């Protein structure tokens, strides 16, 4: 039995019941889930995904609202530029593809903010195509099971894509299911810190396990801190703007963080990233991108 067959059988029994995996889920819903899941745990994404899809079940629905509403709906998921990218994606899908998420890989890659992983994931999980879909979890599974290494490199390479492609069945539907099965295995069994080798379908054939599961030779990657970082300050500033009923004066934003230099740097970064807009040349009042008009009345 091949690794793909083995992991697919395991997946059929052990897969998590996630809403974007329900048969008949639209390609748009899959795209939204993939963008939300970047660097964000499933438990936080699930309610946000439901809320998003209820409000904007199609790309055309999202284009009827300004980018600011996407940022508001994003809430506290983090990395809010992803909300802007989804809005830009929706606009491009409507303008270029009549509102339908394309099934062609090159056309997916041409969408704003859609990279190699997301494009392959949508083509595979939404349209059942045969593409190597490689994220951190997949790279770790393949690295351990095939190469015998405890961990993969920090970023996906062409070699990673080639290694995964060799493991996939030729038939597209089977390959697509194997792709998501490899990913699920890395997410809930072959984890980075506490792999559960005793319940892994690869236990008897995994090169890493058979060699005694040696630890990485170099230092392990540290968890990125959040408290006290510019990311935290940006989040606090956005929280004020998301709940505002009108333009927010700078004085109000000055109250969210004591360090003036860091606060100014964070606000400047939000403006540079297009998430926040100053309403005047003196930058005394701010709104979320696209909030004027229609959300606020014209300035006098």
Backbone as CSV, one residue per row, in Angstrom:
resi,resn,N_x,N_y,N_z,CA_x,CA_y,CA_z,C_x,C_y,C_z
1,UNK,0.844,-1.199,0.000,0.000,0.000,0.000,0.878,1.248,0.000
2,UNK,0.557,2.206,-0.851,1.336,3.436,-0.920,1.032,4.337,0.273
3,UNK,1.920,5.328,0.489,1.669,6.292,1.555,0.359,7.040,1.328
4,UNK,0.090,7.384,0.071,-1.140,8.110,-0.239,-2.368,7.270,0.094
5,UNK,-2.363,5.990,-0.261,-3.506,5.128,0.051,-3.673,4.980,1.562
6,UNK,-2.553,4.808,2.255,-2.595,4.612,3.700,-3.146,5.839,4.423
7,UNK,-2.664,7.017,4.037,-3.110,8.232,4.723,-4.554,8.570,4.349
8,UNK,-4.980,8.221,3.139,-6.363,8.472,2.742,-7.322,7.597,3.540
9,UNK,-6.971,6.338,3.734,-7.800,5.454,4.560,-7.893,5.985,5.990
10,UNK,-6.758,6.446,6.508,-6.758,7.033,7.849,-7.657,8.258,7.891
11,UNK,-7.574,9.105,6.886,-8.357,10.340,6.828,-9.853,10.046,6.783
12,UNK,-10.234,9.039,6.026,-11.654,8.713,5.898,-12.288,8.391,7.253
13,UNK,-11.484,7.949,8.188,-11.984,7.593,9.523,-11.775,8.719,10.530
14,UNK,-10.690,9.459,10.398,-10.258,10.374,11.468,-10.343,11.863,11.139
15,UNK,-10.775,12.216,9.958,-10.785,13.632,9.576,-11.697,14.451,10.480
16,UNK,-11.263,15.656,10.790,-12.103,16.575,11.555,-13.302,17.018,10.714
17,UNK,-14.406,17.269,11.378,-15.630,17.712,10.703,-15.587,19.235,10.583
18,UNK,-15.009,19.722,9.485,-14.857,21.153,9.281,-15.833,21.624,8.199
19,UNK,-16.445,22.786,8.387,-17.535,23.208,7.498,-17.123,23.405,6.047
20,UNK,-15.897,23.832,5.810,-15.464,24.059,4.421,-15.102,22.762,3.703
21,UNK,-15.217,21.630,4.403,-14.980,20.337,3.768,-16.279,19.627,3.379
22,UNK,-17.397,20.222,3.724,-18.691,19.602,3.397,-18.838,19.526,1.877
23,UNK,-19.255,18.364,1.341,-19.447,18.253,-0.114,-20.387,19.336,-0.630
24,UNK,-20.026,19.907,-1.762,-20.828,20.967,-2.346,-20.429,22.363,-1.916
25,UNK,-19.444,22.457,-1.000,-18.964,23.774,-0.586,-18.390,24.511,-1.790
26,UNK,-18.729,25.786,-1.932,-18.300,26.549,-3.105,-16.799,26.823,-3.082
27,UNK,-16.262,27.085,-4.262,-14.843,27.433,-4.361,-14.550,28.733,-3.616
28,UNK,-15.500,29.655,-3.607,-15.325,30.894,-2.856,-15.207,30.598,-1.361
29,UNK,-16.044,29.705,-0.862,-15.982,29.343,0.556,-14.651,28.684,0.894
30,UNK,-14.136,27.864,-0.010,-12.835,27.235,0.193,-11.733,28.297,0.198
31,UNK,-11.801,29.231,-0.739,-10.805,30.302,-0.799,-10.814,31.120,0.490
32,UNK,-11.984,31.467,0.984,-12.084,32.229,2.224,-11.463,31.441,3.381
33,UNK,-11.768,30.148,3.448,-11.217,29.333,4.542,-9.705,29.270,4.475
34,UNK,-9.155,29.113,3.284,-7.705,29.008,3.149,-7.009,30.304,3.556
35,UNK,-7.585,31.435,3.203,-6.986,32.717,3.590,-7.089,32.910,5.100
36,UNK,-8.225,32.563,5.664,-8.396,32.718,7.112,-7.483,31.791,7.904
37,UNK,-7.229,30.612,7.386,-6.450,29.616,8.123,-4.949,29.898,8.122
38,UNK,-4.513,30.859,7.337,-3.092,31.190,7.324,-2.692,31.768,8.682
39,UNK,-1.850,31.052,9.406,-1.309,31.490,10.691,-2.393,31.681,11.767
40,UNK,-3.540,31.014,11.594,-4.626,31.148,12.556,-5.231,29.778,12.834
41,UNK,-5.429,29.394,14.108,-5.961,28.072,14.438,-7.399,27.874,13.963
42,UNK,-7.735,26.622,13.671,-9.066,26.264,13.191,-10.148,26.724,14.154
43,UNK,-9.908,26.598,15.464,-10.932,26.925,16.445,-11.334,28.393,16.378
44,UNK,-10.416,29.260,15.985,-10.735,30.686,15.847,-11.328,30.991,14.485
45,UNK,-10.925,30.243,13.481,-11.396,30.506,12.120,-12.855,30.095,11.933
46,UNK,-13.268,28.977,12.521,-14.586,28.419,12.227,-15.729,29.414,12.432
47,UNK,-15.856,30.082,13.591,-16.967,31.045,13.725,-16.835,32.238,12.792
48,UNK,-15.597,32.682,12.556,-15.388,33.814,11.650,-15.778,33.441,10.227
49,UNK,-15.450,32.218,9.824,-15.798,31.744,8.475,-17.309,31.678,8.313
50,UNK,-18.000,31.142,9.303,-19.465,31.069,9.229,-20.074,32.463,9.084
51,UNK,-19.597,33.404,9.882,-20.135,34.765,9.838,-19.870,35.416,8.484
52,UNK,-18.660,35.220,7.980,-18.283,35.801,6.683,-19.151,35.233,5.570
53,UNK,-19.304,33.914,5.533,-20.056,33.280,4.464,-21.545,33.590,4.547
54,UNK,-22.045,33.811,5.747,-23.452,34.194,5.876,-23.677,35.583,5.307
55,UNK,-22.722,36.468,5.525,-22.875,37.840,5.027,-22.526,37.961,3.554
56,UNK,-21.461,37.277,3.139,-20.982,37.393,1.756,-20.815,36.001,1.138
57,UNK,-21.891,35.335,0.782,-21.786,33.973,0.252,-21.147,33.877,-1.120
58,UNK,-21.004,34.985,-1.821,-20.353,34.989,-3.126,-19.398,36.168,-3.214
59,UNK,-18.444,36.128,-4.134,-17.561,37.285,-4.323,-18.335,38.550,-4.669
60,UNK,-19.387,38.417,-5.485,-20.177,39.587,-5.873,-20.803,40.255,-4.659
61,UNK,-21.214,39.460,-3.680,-21.795,40.038,-2.468,-20.771,40.900,-1.734
62,UNK,-19.546,40.430,-1.644,-18.513,41.181,-0.938,-18.197,42.490,-1.644
63,UNK,-18.224,42.497,-2.971,-17.884,43.719,-3.706,-18.907,44.833,-3.499
64,UNK,-20.071,44.498,-2.962,-21.079,45.526,-2.717,-20.753,46.365,-1.487
65,UNK,-19.804,45.907,-0.696,-19.386,46.643,0.494,-17.958,47.145,0.315
66,UNK,-17.588,48.237,1.002,-16.218,48.756,0.912,-15.252,47.858,1.679
67,UNK,-13.959,48.007,1.425,-12.960,47.199,2.143,-13.068,47.328,3.659
68,UNK,-13.514,48.481,4.145,-13.613,48.681,5.589,-14.520,47.642,6.237
69,UNK,-15.568,47.226,5.534,-16.476,46.239,6.115,-15.814,44.870,6.210
70,UNK,-14.941,44.556,5.258,-14.182,43.306,5.346,-13.247,43.337,6.551
71,UNK,-12.622,44.482,6.787,-11.727,44.624,7.945,-12.522,44.481,9.238
72,UNK,-13.708,45.094,9.288,-14.548,44.963,10.486,-14.933,43.504,10.717
73,UNK,-15.339,42.840,9.653,-15.797,41.465,9.785,-14.646,40.546,10.188
74,UNK,-13.442,40.938,9.838,-12.267,40.124,10.174,-12.077,40.024,11.674
75,UNK,-12.491,41.069,12.387,-12.420,41.034,13.840,-11.002,40.870,14.357
76,UNK,-10.827,39.891,15.256,-9.535,39.688,15.913,-8.787,38.474,15.362
77,UNK,-9.012,38.122,14.110,-8.296,36.979,13.535,-6.802,37.248,13.386
78,UNK,-6.426,38.504,13.317,-5.019,38.841,13.140,-4.628,38.946,11.674
79,UNK,-3.515,39.626,11.432,-3.029,39.840,10.061,-4.169,40.345,9.169
80,UNK,-4.746,41.510,9.488,-5.952,41.981,8.792,-5.750,42.326,7.328
81,UNK,-4.511,42.384,6.874,-4.319,42.600,5.441,-4.942,41.473,4.629
82,UNK,-5.124,40.324,5.276,-5.786,39.221,4.585,-7.221,39.593,4.207
83,UNK,-7.889,40.388,5.043,-9.242,40.830,4.720,-9.233,41.723,3.486
84,UNK,-8.237,42.603,3.411,-8.105,43.463,2.232,-7.860,42.638,0.979
85,UNK,-7.040,41.600,1.116,-6.743,40.757,-0.045,-7.985,40.011,-0.511
86,UNK,-8.776,39.537,0.434,-10.005,38.844,0.049,-10.953,39.793,-0.672
87,UNK,-11.028,41.022,-0.200,-11.884,42.000,-0.883,-11.360,42.265,-2.290
88,UNK,-10.050,42.448,-2.414,-9.458,42.668,-3.741,-9.661,41.451,-4.633
89,UNK,-9.572,40.260,-4.055,-9.821,39.025,-4.807,-11.242,39.003,-5.339
90,UNK,-12.195,39.352,-4.473,-13.596,39.347,-4.880,-13.826,40.293,-6.054
91,UNK,-13.226,41.479,-5.984,-13.361,42.442,-7.080,-12.791,41.864,-8.371
92,UNK,-11.602,41.264,-8.297,-10.973,40.693,-9.481,-11.781,39.522,-10.036
93,UNK,-12.339,38.699,-9.154,-13.137,37.550,-9.603,-14.381,38.021,-10.348
94,UNK,-15.008,39.072,-9.847,-16.193,39.612,-10.513,-15.822,40.240,-11.848
95,UNK,-14.745,41.029,-11.851,-14.372,41.752,-13.072,-13.792,40.847,-14.152
96,UNK,-13.001,39.838,-13.736,-12.305,39.002,-14.718,-13.025,37.695,-15.036
97,UNK,-13.806,37.195,-14.082,-14.350,35.842,-14.237,-15.850,35.763,-13.993
98,UNK,-16.527,36.897,-14.103,-17.968,36.893,-13.982,-18.490,36.464,-12.625
99,UNK,-17.672,36.605,-11.591,-18.101,36.271,-10.243,-17.823,34.844,-9.822
100,UNK,-17.239,34.051,-10.708,-16.937,32.651,-10.386,-15.445,32.504,-10.119
101,UNK,-15.091,31.872,-9.013,-13.678,31.614,-8.716,-13.127,30.712,-9.809
102,UNK,-12.058,31.116,-10.477,-11.548,30.301,-11.591,-11.005,28.964,-11.120
103,UNK,-11.060,27.980,-12.021,-10.513,26.657,-11.691,-9.149,26.431,-12.315
104,UNK,-8.679,27.393,-13.075,-7.368,27.299,-13.717,-6.295,27.801,-12.749
105,UNK,-5.222,27.033,-12.579,-4.197,27.379,-11.602,-3.550,28.721,-11.912
106,UNK,-3.228,28.989,-13.169,-2.593,30.257,-13.517,-3.519,31.440,-13.256
107,UNK,-4.806,31.257,-13.520,-5.754,32.332,-13.245,-5.916,32.556,-11.746
108,UNK,-5.858,31.496,-10.974,-5.899,31.642,-9.520,-4.669,32.390,-9.021
109,UNK,-3.516,32.043,-9.555,-2.277,32.706,-9.142,-2.276,34.187,-9.501
110,UNK,-3.058,34.567,-10.508,-3.108,35.960,-10.942,-4.026,36.813,-10.072
111,UNK,-4.786,36.187,-9.179,-5.666,36.954,-8.301,-4.843,37.693,-7.251
112,UNK,-5.298,38.870,-6.813,-4.543,39.652,-5.825,-4.322,38.880,-4.527
113,UNK,-3.069,38.813,-4.104,-2.755,38.207,-2.819,-2.812,36.700,-2.771
114,UNK,-3.069,36.039,-3.889,-3.142,34.573,-3.909,-1.783,34.018,-4.325
115,UNK,-1.154,33.286,-3.421,0.158,32.726,-3.691,0.086,31.270,-4.115
116,UNK,1.259,30.651,-4.194,1.359,29.277,-4.684,0.525,28.313,-3.853
117,UNK,0.628,28.407,-2.537,-0.121,27.462,-1.709,-1.627,27.643,-1.881
118,UNK,-2.119,28.880,-1.734,-3.562,29.116,-1.779,-4.145,28.732,-3.132
119,UNK,-3.452,29.076,-4.206,-3.956,28.734,-5.533,-4.062,27.220,-5.711
120,UNK,-3.046,26.492,-5.290,-3.074,25.035,-5.410,-4.140,24.427,-4.497
121,UNK,-4.309,25.013,-3.318,-5.306,24.496,-2.385,-6.714,24.641,-2.960
122,UNK,-7.026,25.789,-3.536,-8.356,25.994,-4.110,-8.580,25.073,-5.309
123,UNK,-7.586,24.983,-6.192,-7.717,24.109,-7.357,-7.903,22.656,-6.949
124,UNK,-7.248,22.269,-5.863,-7.304,20.874,-5.408,-8.553,20.594,-4.581
125,UNK,-8.781,21.390,-3.537,-9.856,21.094,-2.596,-11.227,21.504,-3.116
126,UNK,-11.289,22.551,-3.949,-12.585,22.989,-4.474,-12.930,22.315,-5.806
127,UNK,-11.897,22.048,-6.621,-12.153,21.531,-7.962,-11.622,20.120,-8.193
128,UNK,-11.022,19.514,-7.181,-10.603,18.125,-7.290,-9.485,17.874,-8.284
129,UNK,-8.603,18.844,-8.463,-7.497,18.688,-9.404,-6.286,18.056,-8.723
130,UNK,-5.335,17.656,-9.536,-4.118,17.028,-9.015,-2.985,18.048,-8.970
131,UNK,-2.720,18.572,-7.809,-1.606,19.489,-7.588,-0.968,19.162,-6.240
132,UNK,0.338,19.262,-6.108,0.944,19.134,-4.781,0.611,20.365,-3.947
133,UNK,-0.123,20.160,-2.858,-0.494,21.252,-1.952,0.384,21.101,-0.714
134,UNK,1.291,22.022,-0.538,2.319,21.851,0.488,2.314,23.030,1.454
135,UNK,1.967,22.736,2.714,2.099,23.723,3.773,3.082,23.192,4.809
136,UNK,3.193,23.851,5.945,4.134,23.422,6.975,3.857,21.998,7.437
137,UNK,2.584,21.666,7.611,2.228,20.328,8.074,2.635,19.253,7.070
138,UNK,2.371,19.498,5.807,2.707,18.521,4.763,4.212,18.353,4.658
139,UNK,4.924,19.465,4.700,6.388,19.376,4.602,6.963,18.559,5.742
140,UNK,6.395,18.723,6.933,6.886,17.977,8.091,6.601,16.475,7.932
141,UNK,5.399,16.124,7.483,5.052,14.714,7.293,5.975,14.065,6.273
142,UNK,6.148,14.702,5.137,6.978,14.133,4.074,8.437,14.078,4.510
143,UNK,8.897,15.114,5.201,10.281,15.142,5.665,10.555,13.970,6.601
144,UNK,9.639,13.705,7.503,9.829,12.622,8.465,9.647,11.249,7.813
145,UNK,8.536,11.075,7.123,8.200,9.750,6.610,9.131,9.297,5.502
146,UNK,9.527,10.212,4.635,10.316,9.842,3.454,11.805,10.074,3.673
147,UNK,12.166,11.278,4.109,13.580,11.631,4.220,14.188,11.258,5.565
148,UNK,13.363,11.032,6.580,13.877,10.691,7.902,14.358,11.873,8.698
149,UNK,14.038,13.092,8.238,14.442,14.297,8.957,13.347,14.708,9.932
150,UNK,13.702,15.222,11.103,12.699,15.575,12.102,11.844,16.782,11.735
151,UNK,12.357,17.621,10.864,11.621,18.825,10.506,12.027,19.246,9.102
152,UNK,11.165,20.032,8.479,11.469,20.553,7.153,12.054,21.948,7.266
153,UNK,12.430,22.528,6.159,12.988,23.871,6.151,11.934,24.909,6.459
154,UNK,12.339,26.161,6.580,11.410,27.219,6.985,10.414,27.636,5.910
155,UNK,10.667,27.297,4.657,9.776,27.725,3.574,9.662,26.627,2.523
156,UNK,8.532,26.614,1.831,8.298,25.617,0.784,9.190,25.897,-0.422
157,UNK,9.817,24.849,-0.931,10.693,24.962,-2.092,10.134,24.124,-3.241
158,UNK,10.742,24.277,-4.405,10.329,23.459,-5.545,10.604,21.981,-5.271
159,UNK,11.625,21.714,-4.475,11.913,20.325,-4.115,10.790,19.741,-3.259
160,UNK,10.213,20.553,-2.368,9.088,20.097,-1.559,7.887,19.766,-2.440
161,UNK,7.624,20.625,-3.423,6.501,20.391,-4.325,6.723,19.125,-5.143
162,UNK,7.954,18.931,-5.603,8.267,17.744,-6.398,8.134,16.478,-5.559
163,UNK,8.595,16.528,-4.309,8.512,15.358,-3.434,7.060,14.983,-3.172
164,UNK,6.223,15.990,-2.967,4.811,15.712,-2.725,4.137,15.195,-3.991
165,UNK,4.478,15.761,-5.125,3.875,15.326,-6.388,4.141,13.846,-6.645
166,UNK,5.321,13.377,-6.262,5.657,11.970,-6.476,4.806,11.032,-5.629
167,UNK,4.283,11.532,-4.521,3.494,10.691,-3.624,2.026,10.620,-4.010
168,UNK,1.569,11.515,-4.865,0.150,11.585,-5.188,-0.256,10.552,-6.237
169,UNK,-1.451,9.978,-6.091,-1.980,9.105,-7.147,-2.150,9.885,-8.449
170,UNK,-2.174,9.188,-9.556,-2.319,9.837,-10.853,-3.726,10.387,-11.037
171,UNK,-4.726,9.645,-10.596,-6.111,10.062,-10.796,-6.407,11.298,-9.956
172,UNK,-6.904,12.393,-10.573,-7.048,13.670,-9.864,-7.879,13.602,-8.586
173,UNK,-9.029,12.936,-8.604,-9.889,12.900,-7.424,-9.188,12.225,-6.249
174,UNK,-8.490,11.121,-6.526,-7.757,10.428,-5.468,-6.591,11.286,-4.977
175,UNK,-5.946,11.969,-5.907,-4.820,12.826,-5.533,-5.284,13.980,-4.642
176,UNK,-6.443,14.559,-4.976,-6.965,15.664,-4.177,-7.280,15.206,-2.758
177,UNK,-7.869,14.033,-2.627,-8.193,13.535,-1.291,-6.920,13.188,-0.523
178,UNK,-5.935,12.639,-1.201,-4.672,12.346,-0.534,-3.996,13.633,-0.063
179,UNK,-4.110,14.685,-0.838,-3.486,15.959,-0.467,-4.035,16.483,0.852
180,UNK,-5.347,16.462,0.979,-5.930,16.963,2.219,-5.664,15.999,3.371
181,UNK,-5.517,14.710,3.064,-5.217,13.726,4.110,-3.814,13.932,4.673
182,UNK,-2.831,14.176,3.818,-1.470,14.458,4.293,-1.479,15.689,5.200
183,UNK,-2.237,16.694,4.796,-2.298,17.929,5.569,-2.931,17.683,6.942
184,UNK,-4.007,16.909,6.951,-4.687,16.609,8.212,-3.799,15.799,9.141
185,UNK,-3.056,14.868,8.587,-2.157,14.058,9.407,-1.128,14.930,10.109
186,UNK,-0.567,15.891,9.384,0.415,16.786,9.985,-0.194,17.711,11.018
187,UNK,-1.472,18.038,10.850,-2.123,18.971,11.759,-2.495,18.339,13.086
188,UNK,-2.893,17.058,13.079,-3.415,16.488,14.323,-2.648,15.277,14.844
189,UNK,-1.735,14.700,14.046,-0.963,13.535,14.508,0.533,13.792,14.439
190,UNK,1.040,14.076,13.259,2.475,14.291,13.074,2.809,15.759,13.353
191,UNK,2.531,16.169,14.575,2.712,17.566,14.946,4.182,17.884,15.226
192,UNK,4.491,19.148,15.295,5.888,19.555,15.433,6.480,19.151,16.779
193,UNK,5.732,19.360,17.865,6.313,19.179,19.187,5.923,17.870,19.862
194,UNK,4.713,17.380,19.611,4.260,16.167,20.308,3.613,15.190,19.345
195,UNK,4.388,14.648,18.409,3.809,13.715,17.439,3.266,12.464,18.117
196,UNK,2.111,11.997,17.651,1.491,10.800,18.224,1.769,9.615,17.296
197,UNK,2.990,9.173,17.321,3.431,8.125,16.394,2.636,6.828,16.549
198,UNK,2.146,6.561,17.759,1.436,5.323,17.993,0.126,5.196,17.247
199,UNK,-0.449,6.328,16.792,-1.703,6.269,16.039,-1.511,6.714,14.598
200,UNK,-0.274,6.866,14.168,0.016,7.326,12.812,-0.024,6.157,11.834
201,UNK,-0.673,6.319,10.699,-0.715,5.237,9.711,0.655,4.930,9.109
202,UNK,1.623,5.828,9.308,2.968,5.629,8.762,3.941,5.052,9.790
203,UNK,3.460,4.679,10.949,4.351,4.283,12.036,5.362,3.222,11.606
204,UNK,4.939,2.238,10.855,5.814,1.122,10.490,6.730,1.424,9.306
205,UNK,6.453,2.523,8.600,7.258,2.821,7.404,7.944,4.177,7.483
206,UNK,7.662,4.948,8.506,8.229,6.296,8.628,9.727,6.211,8.894
207,UNK,10.518,6.810,8.024,11.979,6.751,8.153,12.449,7.418,9.431
208,UNK,11.800,8.484,9.830,12.188,9.200,11.052,11.871,8.358,12.285
209,UNK,10.687,7.784,12.320,10.302,6.961,13.476,11.183,5.725,13.577
210,UNK,11.481,5.106,12.449,12.287,3.891,12.455,13.722,4.159,12.896
211,UNK,14.171,5.400,12.739,15.536,5.749,13.152,15.589,6.221,14.606
212,UNK,14.472,6.103,15.324,14.447,6.496,16.723,13.901,7.872,16.985
213,UNK,13.326,8.493,15.970,12.731,9.833,16.093,13.710,10.830,16.709
214,UNK,14.876,11.011,16.093,15.851,11.954,16.655,15.331,13.389,16.617
215,UNK,15.754,14.172,17.593,15.360,15.582,17.650,16.128,16.377,16.598
216,UNK,15.646,17.550,16.212,16.374,18.385,15.253,17.779,18.685,15.746
217,UNK,18.735,18.752,14.807,20.131,19.003,15.172,20.345,20.431,15.651
218,UNK,19.645,21.375,15.038,19.822,22.777,15.397,18.787,23.241,16.394
219,UNK,18.793,24.524,16.725,17.805,25.070,17.663,16.400,25.038,17.069
220,UNK,15.416,24.762,17.887,14.037,24.747,17.417,13.537,26.179,17.275
221,UNK,12.575,26.345,16.369,12.032,27.675,16.148,11.191,28.098,17.347
222,UNK,11.393,29.324,17.796,10.661,29.837,18.938,9.296,30.365,18.497
223,UNK,8.328,30.227,19.379,7.017,30.781,19.104,7.105,32.301,19.092
224,UNK,6.536,32.915,18.058,6.602,34.363,17.935,5.745,35.021,19.015
225,UNK,6.345,35.923,19.770,5.595,36.596,20.820,4.667,37.648,20.223
226,UNK,3.671,38.014,21.000,2.688,39.002,20.551,2.643,40.213,21.479
227,UNK,2.656,39.957,22.782,2.543,41.032,23.764,3.680,42.041,23.612
228,UNK,3.316,43.302,23.507,4.299,44.370,23.437,4.845,44.649,22.053
229,UNK,4.406,43.886,21.048,4.922,44.080,19.698,4.099,45.112,18.937
230,UNK,4.638,45.543,17.794,3.877,46.447,16.929,2.576,45.793,16.478
231,UNK,2.570,44.475,16.324,1.340,43.778,15.949,0.250,44.008,16.980
232,UNK,0.606,43.960,18.241,-0.387,44.197,19.277,-0.920,45.627,19.213
233,UNK,-0.025,46.586,19.027,-0.438,47.982,18.959,-1.334,48.211,17.743
234,UNK,-0.950,47.630,16.607,-1.787,47.743,15.408,-3.185,47.188,15.680
235,UNK,-3.239,46.052,16.364,-4.523,45.451,16.672,-5.390,46.336,17.555
236,UNK,-4.770,46.985,18.529,-5.509,47.877,19.420,-6.040,49.096,18.669
237,UNK,-5.231,49.645,17.783,-5.673,50.786,16.980,-6.830,50.387,16.064
238,UNK,-6.707,49.241,15.417,-7.777,48.777,14.529,-9.063,48.497,15.297
239,UNK,-8.921,48.010,16.524,-10.115,47.713,17.318,-10.930,48.981,17.558
240,UNK,-10.255,50.094,17.834,-10.951,51.359,18.015,-11.646,51.777,16.723
241,UNK,-10.934,51.682,15.614,-11.487,52.120,14.332,-12.626,51.222,13.869
242,UNK,-12.542,49.926,14.170,-13.605,49.002,13.753,-14.937,49.321,14.421
243,UNK,-14.873,49.781,15.662,-16.098,50.022,16.408,-16.533,51.489,16.390
244,UNK,-15.827,52.310,15.654,-16.158,53.736,15.614,-17.429,53.975,14.799
245,UNK,-18.177,54.989,15.182,-19.369,55.390,14.431,-19.110,56.628,13.588
246,UNK,-17.873,57.053,13.555,-17.476,58.198,12.751,-15.963,58.269,12.713
247,UNK,-15.416,59.268,12.052,-13.961,59.422,12.025,-13.384,59.507,13.442
248,UNK,-12.232,58.888,13.632,-11.620,58.819,14.958,-10.503,59.858,15.051
249,UNK,-10.581,60.778,16.004,-9.507,61.768,16.157,-8.238,61.120,16.690
250,UNK,-7.116,61.688,16.308,-5.837,61.149,16.751,-5.760,61.067,18.277
251,UNK,-6.356,62.036,18.961,-6.303,62.028,20.413,-6.904,60.749,20.995
252,UNK,-7.952,60.239,20.337,-8.565,58.995,20.824,-7.609,57.834,20.605
253,UNK,-6.929,57.785,19.486,-5.978,56.718,19.214,-4.772,56.794,20.139
254,UNK,-4.441,58.006,20.582,-3.294,58.173,21.470,-3.492,57.495,22.828
255,UNK,-4.736,57.174,23.146,-5.000,56.586,24.466,-4.796,55.072,24.501
256,UNK,-4.597,54.433,23.350,-4.569,52.966,23.347,-3.204,52.396,23.701
257,UNK,-2.141,53.232,23.619,-0.790,52.710,23.884,0.080,53.847,24.373
258,UNK,0.806,53.623,25.445,1.559,54.707,26.085,2.799,55.125,25.308
259,UNK,3.466,54.184,24.659,4.716,54.482,23.959,4.393,55.254,22.677
260,UNK,4.685,56.543,22.683,4.328,57.403,21.550,5.024,56.985,20.269
261,UNK,6.309,56.639,20.363,7.073,56.263,19.170,6.514,54.982,18.555
262,UNK,6.276,53.981,19.395,5.750,52.721,18.876,4.336,52.897,18.335
263,UNK,3.536,53.697,19.019,2.161,53.938,18.577,2.153,54.629,17.211
264,UNK,3.007,55.625,17.051,3.075,56.335,15.775,3.560,55.411,14.663
265,UNK,4.527,54.552,14.995,5.037,53.606,13.997,3.938,52.626,13.565
266,UNK,3.166,52.140,14.532,2.100,51.196,14.223,1.018,51.849,13.372
267,UNK,0.636,53.074,13.712,-0.384,53.777,12.939,0.106,54.062,11.530
268,UNK,1.362,54.472,11.419,1.932,54.726,10.099,1.936,53.455,9.252
269,UNK,2.238,52.321,9.892,2.230,51.062,9.173,0.844,50.695,8.674
270,UNK,-0.178,50.961,9.466,-1.556,50.687,9.046,-1.939,51.542,7.846
271,UNK,-1.498,52.795,7.848,-1.777,53.682,6.715,-1.030,53.196,5.476
272,UNK,0.238,52.851,5.654,1.036,52.368,4.530,0.448,51.101,3.917
273,UNK,-0.074,50.225,4.770,-0.650,48.973,4.296,-2.030,49.148,3.682
274,UNK,-2.571,50.361,3.728,-3.876,50.608,3.132,-5.050,50.195,3.981
275,UNK,-4.801,49.867,5.251,-5.884,49.462,6.143,-6.587,50.663,6.775
276,UNK,-5.864,51.747,6.926,-6.378,52.948,7.574,-6.078,54.147,6.689
277,UNK,-7.000,55.121,6.692,-6.809,56.325,5.880,-6.973,57.576,6.741
278,UNK,-6.061,58.546,6.606,-6.275,59.843,7.259,-7.292,60.644,6.455
279,UNK,-8.084,61.431,7.128,-9.132,62.179,6.435,-8.709,63.590,6.051
280,UNK,-7.554,64.029,6.494,-7.115,65.372,6.154,-5.594,65.396,6.099
281,UNK,-5.063,66.485,5.565,-3.619,66.587,5.382,-2.864,66.628,6.695
282,UNK,-3.517,67.067,7.751,-2.874,67.110,9.061,-2.920,65.774,9.785
283,UNK,-3.610,64.786,9.189,-3.739,63.454,9.789,-4.252,63.533,11.216
284,UNK,-5.314,64.328,11.409,-5.912,64.472,12.731,-7.069,63.507,12.952
285,UNK,-7.632,62.959,11.852,-8.741,62.023,11.951,-8.498,60.847,11.010
286,UNK,-8.953,59.677,11.452,-8.676,58.464,10.687,-9.932,57.605,10.574
287,UNK,-9.978,56.832,9.474,-11.053,55.862,9.261,-10.438,54.596,8.674
288,UNK,-11.198,53.512,8.712,-10.785,52.311,7.999,-10.852,52.558,6.504
289,UNK,-10.072,51.824,5.743,-10.015,51.991,4.291,-11.408,51.889,3.672
290,UNK,-11.774,52.909,2.919,-13.046,52.880,2.209,-14.237,53.335,3.016
291,UNK,-14.017,53.843,4.227,-15.144,54.210,5.081,-15.763,55.566,4.751
292,UNK,-15.248,56.223,3.731,-15.830,57.531,3.401,-15.838,57.716,1.888
293,UNK,-17.003,57.882,1.276,-18.272,57.345,1.745,-18.286,55.834,1.513
294,UNK,-19.322,55.031,1.891,-20.661,55.495,2.246,-20.944,55.473,3.750
295,UNK,-20.043,54.961,4.588,-20.414,54.762,5.984,-20.599,56.083,6.728
296,UNK,-19.777,57.073,6.417,-19.845,58.328,7.145,-20.412,59.434,6.246
297,UNK,-21.051,60.427,6.847,-21.542,61.558,6.047,-20.375,62.364,5.512
298,UNK,-20.587,63.119,4.435,-19.501,63.937,3.858,-18.944,64.913,4.892
299,UNK,-17.642,65.160,4.778,-17.011,66.126,5.688,-17.400,67.532,5.266
300,UNK,-17.597,68.398,6.232,-17.964,69.786,5.944,-16.729,70.575,5.555
